[in-house]
């Protein structure tokens, strides 16, 4: 059985996150994306601690599409080093899992 995964990433603005999320869903790389605005990030970058206002995106997809999702996020992202983490899902409702698998089909599929 195909596993479902979350792909976690962040964006510098809600506009960029929505643009990327729309493309991921249109390309059928994701069944759904959740965009959560209002995050503050503190992180090391180029030898100093930086602060940024960011937006979290959680991408719901099949495990077999994790690599194409990663590639698409990198392609569309304004960051040179975006956070892209694939998170396994330990347990999921069977009907919700079936929906993710049915809707995340990959590019060019209908």
Secondary structure, DSSP 8 states (H G I E B T S, - for coil): ---EEEEEEEES-HHHHHHHHHHHHHTTS-SEEEEEEEEEEEEEETTEEEEEEEEEEEEEEEGGGHHHHHHHHHHH-SSSS--EEEEE-S---HHHHHHHHHH---TT--
